[in-house]
Amino acid sequence: MLALAAVVLATQPNLSKLVLKPAAVGSGYVLVQRSDGRGTAQRTLDLCGTTNYGSESLRVNRLQVDYLKPNAKLALSNEVVTYKSGGAAEAMQEVAQHAATCPNKPIAFEGQPPLTYRITRLTDSKLLRGYIALRVDVSGKIQGKKVSAVRFAVYQRSGNILSGVYSYAATGVTAAQQEAFVLHAAEASAKALRGTVQTGPAA
């Protein structure tokens, strides 16, 4: 039993080596650890303001870090997750389904005010086969005031490993600038994932 446990631990990827290097995000960016960045207590998938993702229970390990730059209006987050056998593929299927069927009406989610999520698929030939790249336009009212924001999320999979790259922007940044920023980082994540060798399930 101890020998089997040692084999399982040895085959688990080192997530800290799979998250993006700050230089891959952009000049001057630094990696910032998150208080909720380690372990599976924090959920991975909530696209379309829903918690209806069965793959969440199949996660084995998770690491999420942020990338910030002084005075920069663009920020990034990279989340890398390992799953039990088939879990990462299921997660990608769920993301695709929710992206395609997100209702065009306000959705209340985990204490947040009802917001509307309009999701658009993006293309990038430099990403891994089967990738899901999304632009998410969020709109609604918070305390009676109209709000709107544009976010981007890119999901890629290598075997039982999933990488999510998410971007956030301050006022004054165009959607085109934000899209170029997140896709550049996602392309770097694709290179990191291509270096993984998935010979068996993540138990």
C-alpha atoms as an extended CHARMM CRD file, in Angstrom:
* protein
*
       203  EXT
         1         1  MET       CA              0.0000000000        0.0000000000        0.0000000000  PROA      1               0.0000000000
         2         2  LEU       CA              2.8070000000        2.4190000000        0.8570000000  PROA      2               0.0000000000
         3         3  ALA       CA              4.5710000000        1.5830000000       -2.3970000000  PROA      3               0.0000000000
         4         4  LEU       CA              1.3740000000        2.2870000000       -4.3670000000  PROA      4               0.0000000000
         5         5  ALA       CA              0.9190000000        5.6030000000       -2.5920000000  PROA      5               0.0000000000
         6         6  ALA       CA              4.4870000000        6.5580000000       -3.4620000000  PROA      6               0.0000000000
         7         7  VAL       CA              3.8790000000        5.7510000000       -7.1350000000  PROA      7               0.0000000000
         8         8  VAL       CA              0.7070000000        7.8400000000       -7.1860000000  PROA      8               0.0000000000
         9         9  LEU       CA              2.4690000000       10.8280000000       -5.6070000000  PROA      9               0.0000000000
        10        10  ALA       CA              5.3650000000       10.4910000000       -8.0100000000  PROA      10              0.0000000000
        11        11  THR       CA              3.0440000000       10.6410000000      -11.0330000000  PROA      11              0.0000000000
        12        12  GLN       CA              1.2190000000       13.7830000000       -9.8750000000  PROA      12              0.0000000000
        13        13  PRO       CA              2.3860000000       16.8430000000      -11.8240000000  PROA      13              0.0000000000
        14        14  ASN       CA              4.0050000000       19.7190000000       -9.9890000000  PROA      14              0.0000000000
        15        15  LEU       CA              1.4050000000       22.4400000000      -10.5270000000  PROA      15              0.0000000000
        16        16  SER       CA              3.8010000000       25.2070000000       -9.5170000000  PROA      16              0.0000000000
        17        17  LYS       CA              5.8380000000       24.3310000000      -12.6070000000  PROA      17              0.0000000000
        18        18  LEU       CA              2.7810000000       24.4710000000      -14.8760000000  PROA      18              0.0000000000
        19        19  VAL       CA              1.4220000000       27.8880000000      -13.9470000000  PROA      19              0.0000000000
        20        20  LEU       CA              2.6450000000       30.7300000000      -16.1310000000  PROA      20              0.0000000000
        21        21  LYS       CA              5.9930000000       32.3700000000      -15.5260000000  PROA      21              0.0000000000
        22        22  PRO       CA              5.5260000000       36.1190000000      -14.9460000000  PROA      22              0.0000000000
        23        23  ALA       CA              7.6710000000       36.9440000000      -18.0060000000  PROA      23              0.0000000000
        24        24  ALA       CA              5.1960000000       34.9870000000      -20.1580000000  PROA      24              0.0000000000
        25        25  VAL       CA              2.4210000000       37.3250000000      -19.0310000000  PROA      25              0.0000000000
        26        26  GLY       CA              4.3150000000       40.5230000000      -19.7930000000  PROA      26              0.0000000000
        27        27  SER       CA              7.2490000000       42.6980000000      -18.8540000000  PROA      27              0.0000000000
        28        28  GLY       CA              7.1340000000       43.8690000000      -15.2520000000  PROA      28              0.0000000000
        29        29  TYR       CA              4.4360000000       41.4420000000      -14.0760000000  PROA      29              0.0000000000
        30        30  VAL       CA              4.9740000000       39.5340000000      -10.8470000000  PROA      30              0.0000000000
        31        31  LEU       CA              3.3610000000       36.3460000000       -9.5490000000  PROA      31              0.0000000000
        32        32  VAL       CA              1.1140000000       36.8790000000       -6.5280000000  PROA      32              0.0000000000
        33        33  GLN       CA             -0.0730000000       33.9930000000       -4.3500000000  PROA      33              0.0000000000
        34        34  ARG       CA             -3.8000000000       33.8830000000       -3.5270000000  PROA      34              0.0000000000
        35        35  SER       CA             -5.2320000000       33.0660000000       -0.1090000000  PROA      35              0.0000000000
        36        36  ASP       CA             -7.6790000000       30.6900000000       -1.8390000000  PROA      36              0.0000000000
        37        37  GLY       CA             -5.2170000000       29.5020000000       -4.4570000000  PROA      37              0.0000000000
        38        38  ARG       CA             -4.3500000000       26.0300000000       -3.1860000000  PROA      38              0.0000000000
        39        39  GLY       CA             -6.5750000000       22.9860000000       -2.8350000000  PROA      39              0.0000000000
        40        40  THR       CA            -10.0400000000       22.1000000000       -4.0170000000  PROA      40              0.0000000000
        41        41  ALA       CA            -12.0650000000       23.9210000000       -1.3500000000  PROA      41              0.0000000000
        42        42  GLN       CA            -12.3900000000       26.8240000000       -3.8050000000  PROA      42              0.0000000000
        43        43  ARG       CA            -14.4120000000       25.9620000000       -6.9020000000  PROA      43              0.0000000000
        44        44  THR       CA            -12.8430000000       26.0460000000      -10.3550000000  PROA      44              0.0000000000
        45        45  LEU       CA            -15.8250000000       26.4040000000      -12.6850000000  PROA      45              0.0000000000
        46        46  ASP       CA            -18.6680000000       28.9140000000      -12.3440000000  PROA      46              0.0000000000
        47        47  LEU       CA            -19.1250000000       30.1420000000      -15.9160000000  PROA      47              0.0000000000
        48        48  CYS       CA            -22.5970000000       31.5560000000      -16.5600000000  PROA      48              0.0000000000
        49        49  GLY       CA            -23.1180000000       32.1360000000      -12.8590000000  PROA      49              0.0000000000
        50        50  THR       CA            -23.8550000000       28.5190000000      -12.0300000000  PROA      50              0.0000000000
        51        51  THR       CA            -22.4630000000       25.8480000000       -9.7320000000  PROA      51              0.0000000000
        52        52  ASN       CA            -23.8190000000       23.0110000000      -11.8690000000  PROA      52              0.0000000000
        53        53  TYR       CA            -20.4980000000       21.3710000000      -12.7200000000  PROA      53              0.0000000000
        54        54  GLY       CA            -20.2380000000       17.6720000000      -11.8360000000  PROA      54              0.0000000000
        55        55  SER       CA            -16.5260000000       17.6590000000      -12.6480000000  PROA      55              0.0000000000
        56        56  GLU       CA            -15.8040000000       19.7090000000       -9.5170000000  PROA      56              0.0000000000
        57        57  SER       CA            -16.0080000000       16.5390000000       -7.4270000000  PROA      57              0.0000000000
        58        58  LEU       CA            -13.3930000000       14.8770000000       -9.6610000000  PROA      58              0.0000000000
        59        59  ARG       CA            -10.6220000000       17.3710000000       -8.9220000000  PROA      59              0.0000000000
        60        60  VAL       CA             -7.5010000000       16.0420000000       -7.2120000000  PROA      60              0.0000000000
        61        61  ASN       CA             -5.4160000000       19.1750000000       -6.7820000000  PROA      61              0.0000000000
        62        62  ARG       CA             -5.5370000000       22.8390000000       -7.7390000000  PROA      62              0.0000000000
        63        63  LEU       CA             -3.2490000000       25.8710000000       -7.8490000000  PROA      63              0.0000000000
        64        64  GLN       CA             -4.3250000000       29.3760000000       -8.8510000000  PROA      64              0.0000000000
        65        65  VAL       CA             -2.0760000000       32.4350000000       -8.8800000000  PROA      65              0.0000000000
        66        66  ASP       CA             -2.4550000000       36.0440000000      -10.0050000000  PROA      66              0.0000000000
        67        67  TYR       CA             -0.1740000000       38.2880000000      -12.0330000000  PROA      67              0.0000000000
        68        68  LEU       CA              0.0070000000       41.9980000000      -11.3000000000  PROA      68              0.0000000000
        69        69  LYS       CA              2.0900000000       44.9450000000      -12.4280000000  PROA      69              0.0000000000
        70        70  PRO       CA              2.3250000000       48.3310000000      -10.6850000000  PROA      70              0.0000000000
        71        71  ASN       CA              0.0230000000       50.8780000000      -12.3270000000  PROA      71              0.0000000000
        72        72  ALA       CA             -1.0240000000       48.3820000000      -15.0170000000  PROA      72              0.0000000000
        73        73  LYS       CA             -4.6820000000       48.3100000000      -16.0370000000  PROA      73              0.0000000000
        74        74  LEU       CA             -4.5760000000       44.6350000000      -17.0220000000  PROA      74              0.0000000000
        75        75  ALA       CA             -4.3450000000       41.7440000000      -14.5620000000  PROA      75              0.0000000000
        76        76  LEU       CA             -4.2960000000       37.9930000000      -15.1060000000  PROA      76              0.0000000000
        77        77  SER       CA             -4.9650000000       34.7980000000      -13.1930000000  PROA      77              0.0000000000
        78        78  ASN       CA             -3.8660000000       31.2620000000      -14.0700000000  PROA      78              0.0000000000
        79        79  GLU       CA             -5.4950000000       28.2010000000      -12.5220000000  PROA      79              0.0000000000
        80        80  VAL       CA             -4.0980000000       24.7030000000      -13.0650000000  PROA      80              0.0000000000
        81        81  VAL       CA             -6.0980000000       21.6850000000      -11.8860000000  PROA      81              0.0000000000
        82        82  THR       CA             -5.5400000000       17.9300000000      -11.8860000000  PROA      82              0.0000000000
        83        83  TYR       CA             -8.4840000000       15.5330000000      -12.0790000000  PROA      83              0.0000000000
        84        84  LYS       CA             -9.2950000000       11.8870000000      -11.6320000000  PROA      84              0.0000000000
        85        85  SER       CA             -9.3780000000        9.9490000000      -14.8950000000  PROA      85              0.0000000000
        86        86  GLY       CA            -11.7540000000       11.6160000000      -17.3650000000  PROA      86              0.0000000000
        87        87  GLY       CA            -12.4600000000       14.5700000000      -15.1020000000  PROA      87              0.0000000000
        88        88  ALA       CA            -10.6610000000       17.2280000000      -17.1250000000  PROA      88              0.0000000000
        89        89  ALA       CA            -12.4400000000       16.1340000000      -20.3070000000  PROA      89              0.0000000000
        90        90  GLU       CA            -15.7660000000       16.2970000000      -18.4530000000  PROA      90              0.0000000000
        91        91  ALA       CA            -14.9080000000       19.7780000000      -17.2000000000  PROA      91              0.0000000000
        92        92  MET       CA            -14.2420000000       20.9840000000      -20.7510000000  PROA      92              0.0000000000
        93        93  GLN       CA            -17.5350000000       19.5120000000      -21.9370000000  PROA      93              0.0000000000
        94        94  GLU       CA            -19.3820000000       21.2820000000      -19.1320000000  PROA      94              0.0000000000
        95        95  VAL       CA            -17.7280000000       24.6120000000      -19.9390000000  PROA      95              0.0000000000
        96        96  ALA       CA            -18.7020000000       24.2570000000      -23.6000000000  PROA      96              0.0000000000
        97        97  GLN       CA            -22.2820000000       23.3690000000      -22.6700000000  PROA      97              0.0000000000
        98        98  HSD       CA            -22.7590000000       26.2930000000      -20.2900000000  PROA      98              0.0000000000
        99        99  ALA       CA            -21.1210000000       28.7000000000      -22.7380000000  PROA      99              0.0000000000
       100       100  ALA       CA            -23.5720000000       27.6090000000      -25.4440000000  PROA      100             0.0000000000
       101       101  THR       CA            -26.7110000000       27.5880000000      -23.2930000000  PROA      101             0.0000000000
       102       102  CYS       CA            -26.2070000000       30.4990000000      -20.8890000000  PROA      102             0.0000000000
       103       103  PRO       CA            -29.6410000000       32.1930000000      -20.6800000000  PROA      103             0.0000000000
       104       104  ASN       CA            -30.0480000000       35.7610000000      -21.8740000000  PROA      104             0.0000000000
       105       105  LYS       CA            -31.4560000000       36.9720000000      -18.5770000000  PROA      105             0.0000000000
       106       106  PRO       CA            -30.1210000000       38.0730000000      -15.1870000000  PROA      106             0.0000000000
       107       107  ILE       CA            -28.7500000000       35.2730000000      -13.0110000000  PROA      107             0.0000000000
       108       108  ALA       CA            -28.3170000000       35.5270000000       -9.2380000000  PROA      108             0.0000000000
       109       109  PHE       CA            -25.1810000000       33.7120000000       -8.1160000000  PROA      109             0.0000000000
       110       110  GLU       CA            -23.6810000000       33.0830000000       -4.6570000000  PROA      110             0.0000000000
       111       111  GLY       CA            -24.8630000000       36.2940000000       -3.0330000000  PROA      111             0.0000000000
       112       112  GLN       CA            -24.1590000000       38.4960000000       -6.0330000000  PROA      112             0.0000000000
       113       113  PRO       CA            -26.9110000000       40.6700000000       -7.5530000000  PROA      113             0.0000000000
       114       114  PRO       CA            -28.6010000000       39.2520000000      -10.6800000000  PROA      114             0.0000000000
       115       115  LEU       CA            -26.3260000000       39.8110000000      -13.6730000000  PROA      115             0.0000000000
       116       116  THR       CA            -26.5660000000       38.9130000000      -17.3470000000  PROA      116             0.0000000000
       117       117  TYR       CA            -23.7040000000       37.0000000000      -18.9930000000  PROA      117             0.0000000000
       118       118  ARG       CA            -23.3270000000       37.1950000000      -22.7780000000  PROA      118             0.0000000000
       119       119  ILE       CA            -20.7090000000       34.6730000000      -23.8790000000  PROA      119             0.0000000000
       120       120  THR       CA            -18.8640000000       34.6650000000      -27.2160000000  PROA      120             0.0000000000
       121       121  ARG       CA            -16.4260000000       32.0020000000      -28.4660000000  PROA      121             0.0000000000
       122       122  LEU       CA            -12.9950000000       33.1500000000      -29.6940000000  PROA      122             0.0000000000
       123       123  THR       CA            -10.4760000000       31.4530000000      -31.9710000000  PROA      123             0.0000000000
       124       124  ASP       CA             -6.6930000000       31.1460000000      -31.7100000000  PROA      124             0.0000000000
       125       125  SER       CA             -4.7780000000       28.5920000000      -33.7860000000  PROA      125             0.0000000000
       126       126  LYS       CA             -1.8530000000       28.6310000000      -31.3210000000  PROA      126             0.0000000000
       127       127  LEU       CA             -3.8750000000       27.0630000000      -28.5030000000  PROA      127             0.0000000000
       128       128  LEU       CA             -4.1980000000       23.3450000000      -27.7610000000  PROA      128             0.0000000000
       129       129  ARG       CA             -6.6530000000       21.3180000000      -29.7780000000  PROA      129             0.0000000000
       130       130  GLY       CA            -10.0800000000       21.3680000000      -28.1140000000  PROA      130             0.0000000000
       131       131  TYR       CA             -9.4640000000       24.6960000000      -26.3300000000  PROA      131             0.0000000000
       132       132  ILE       CA            -12.3430000000       26.9140000000      -25.2450000000  PROA      132             0.0000000000
       133       133  ALA       CA            -11.6400000000       30.6540000000      -25.4020000000  PROA      133             0.0000000000
       134       134  LEU       CA            -14.4300000000       32.9560000000      -24.2830000000  PROA      134             0.0000000000
       135       135  ARG       CA            -15.3360000000       36.6040000000      -24.0600000000  PROA      135             0.0000000000
       136       136  VAL       CA            -17.8650000000       37.2410000000      -21.2890000000  PROA      136             0.0000000000
       137       137  ASP       CA            -19.8270000000       40.5010000000      -21.3140000000  PROA      137             0.0000000000
       138       138  VAL       CA            -21.3540000000       41.0620000000      -17.8720000000  PROA      138             0.0000000000
       139       139  SER       CA            -24.1140000000       43.6150000000      -17.3000000000  PROA      139             0.0000000000
       140       140  GLY       CA            -26.7460000000       44.4530000000      -14.7190000000  PROA      140             0.0000000000
       141       141  LYS       CA            -27.4010000000       46.6470000000      -11.7280000000  PROA      141             0.0000000000
       142       142  ILE       CA            -25.6230000000       46.7700000000       -8.3920000000  PROA      142             0.0000000000
       143       143  GLN       CA            -27.3600000000       48.8210000000       -5.7110000000  PROA      143             0.0000000000
       144       144  GLY       CA            -29.4610000000       50.4340000000       -8.4190000000  PROA      144             0.0000000000
       145       145  LYS       CA            -26.4840000000       51.5050000000      -10.5310000000  PROA      145             0.0000000000
       146       146  LYS       CA            -25.9090000000       50.0870000000      -14.0050000000  PROA      146             0.0000000000
       147       147  VAL       CA            -22.6550000000       48.1700000000      -14.3570000000  PROA      147             0.0000000000
       148       148  SER       CA            -20.9190000000       46.4490000000      -17.2510000000  PROA      148             0.0000000000
       149       149  ALA       CA            -17.6240000000       44.6430000000      -17.6600000000  PROA      149             0.0000000000
       150       150  VAL       CA            -15.7920000000       42.4960000000      -20.1750000000  PROA      150             0.0000000000
       151       151  ARG       CA            -13.9070000000       39.4370000000      -19.0030000000  PROA      151             0.0000000000
       152       152  PHE       CA            -12.0470000000       36.7190000000      -20.8460000000  PROA      152             0.0000000000
       153       153  ALA       CA            -11.4380000000       33.0760000000      -19.9690000000  PROA      153             0.0000000000
       154       154  VAL       CA             -9.4370000000       30.4430000000      -21.8350000000  PROA      154             0.0000000000
       155       155  TYR       CA             -9.6120000000       26.7540000000      -20.9150000000  PROA      155             0.0000000000
       156       156  GLN       CA             -7.1810000000       24.1150000000      -22.2160000000  PROA      156             0.0000000000
       157       157  ARG       CA             -6.5930000000       20.4710000000      -21.3480000000  PROA      157             0.0000000000
       158       158  SER       CA             -3.7210000000       18.0200000000      -21.5080000000  PROA      158             0.0000000000
       159       159  GLY       CA             -4.8350000000       14.5730000000      -20.3290000000  PROA      159             0.0000000000
       160       160  ASN       CA             -6.1300000000       15.0020000000      -16.7740000000  PROA      160             0.0000000000
       161       161  ILE       CA             -4.7170000000       18.5210000000      -16.3930000000  PROA      161             0.0000000000
       162       162  LEU       CA             -6.7930000000       21.6330000000      -17.0570000000  PROA      162             0.0000000000
       163       163  SER       CA             -5.4620000000       25.1790000000      -17.2760000000  PROA      163             0.0000000000
       164       164  GLY       CA             -7.6900000000       28.2210000000      -17.0360000000  PROA      164             0.0000000000
       165       165  VAL       CA             -6.3830000000       31.6890000000      -17.9060000000  PROA      165             0.0000000000
       166       166  TYR       CA             -8.5610000000       34.6350000000      -16.8570000000  PROA      166             0.0000000000
       167       167  SER       CA             -8.1200000000       38.3540000000      -17.4860000000  PROA      167             0.0000000000
       168       168  TYR       CA             -9.4150000000       41.4380000000      -15.7010000000  PROA      168             0.0000000000
       169       169  ALA       CA             -9.1810000000       45.0500000000      -16.8110000000  PROA      169             0.0000000000
       170       170  ALA       CA             -9.6220000000       48.4950000000      -15.3250000000  PROA      170             0.0000000000
       171       171  THR       CA            -11.5780000000       51.2940000000      -16.9410000000  PROA      171             0.0000000000
       172       172  GLY       CA             -9.9360000000       52.6550000000      -20.0600000000  PROA      172             0.0000000000
       173       173  VAL       CA             -8.7610000000       49.3330000000      -21.4980000000  PROA      173             0.0000000000
       174       174  THR       CA            -10.4030000000       48.2790000000      -24.7500000000  PROA      174             0.0000000000
       175       175  ALA       CA            -11.8230000000       44.7970000000      -25.2050000000  PROA      175             0.0000000000
       176       176  ALA       CA             -9.3590000000       44.2580000000      -28.0600000000  PROA      176             0.0000000000
       177       177  GLN       CA             -6.4100000000       45.0370000000      -25.7770000000  PROA      177             0.0000000000
       178       178  GLN       CA             -7.7160000000       42.7140000000      -23.1050000000  PROA      178             0.0000000000
       179       179  GLU       CA             -8.3360000000       39.9300000000      -25.6300000000  PROA      179             0.0000000000
       180       180  ALA       CA             -4.8020000000       40.1850000000      -27.0250000000  PROA      180             0.0000000000
       181       181  PHE       CA             -3.4210000000       40.1440000000      -23.4730000000  PROA      181             0.0000000000
       182       182  VAL       CA             -5.2620000000       36.9950000000      -22.3860000000  PROA      182             0.0000000000
       183       183  LEU       CA             -4.6520000000       35.0790000000      -25.6230000000  PROA      183             0.0000000000
       184       184  HSD       CA             -0.9150000000       35.8300000000      -25.4310000000  PROA      184             0.0000000000
       185       185  ALA       CA             -0.8670000000       34.3190000000      -21.9310000000  PROA      185             0.0000000000
       186       186  ALA       CA             -3.0250000000       31.3690000000      -22.9980000000  PROA      186             0.0000000000
       187       187  GLU       CA             -0.5840000000       30.5910000000      -25.8010000000  PROA      187             0.0000000000
       188       188  ALA       CA              2.2090000000       30.4440000000      -23.2190000000  PROA      188             0.0000000000
       189       189  SER       CA              0.0550000000       28.1440000000      -21.0880000000  PROA      189             0.0000000000
       190       190  ALA       CA             -0.4350000000       25.8960000000      -24.1200000000  PROA      190             0.0000000000
       191       191  LYS       CA              3.3410000000       25.5460000000      -24.4420000000  PROA      191             0.0000000000
       192       192  ALA       CA              3.6250000000       24.5910000000      -20.7620000000  PROA      192             0.0000000000
       193       193  LEU       CA              0.8880000000       21.9740000000      -21.1010000000  PROA      193             0.0000000000
       194       194  ARG       CA              2.4720000000       20.4960000000      -24.2290000000  PROA      194             0.0000000000
       195       195  GLY       CA              5.4400000000       19.6140000000      -22.0520000000  PROA      195             0.0000000000
       196       196  THR       CA              3.3490000000       17.3940000000      -19.7660000000  PROA      196             0.0000000000
       197       197  VAL       CA              3.3150000000       13.6460000000      -20.3070000000  PROA      197             0.0000000000
       198       198  GLN       CA              0.0170000000       12.0460000000      -19.3590000000  PROA      198             0.0000000000
       199       199  THR       CA              0.5970000000        8.2850000000      -19.2800000000  PROA      199             0.0000000000
       200       200  GLY       CA             -2.1370000000        7.3710000000      -16.8360000000  PROA      200             0.0000000000
       201       201  PRO       CA             -5.0720000000        8.6540000000      -14.8010000000  PROA      201             0.0000000000
       202       202  ALA       CA             -4.6490000000       11.1080000000      -11.9880000000  PROA      202             0.0000000000
       203       203  ALA       CA             -5.8340000000        8.8910000000       -9.1450000000  PROA      203             0.0000000000
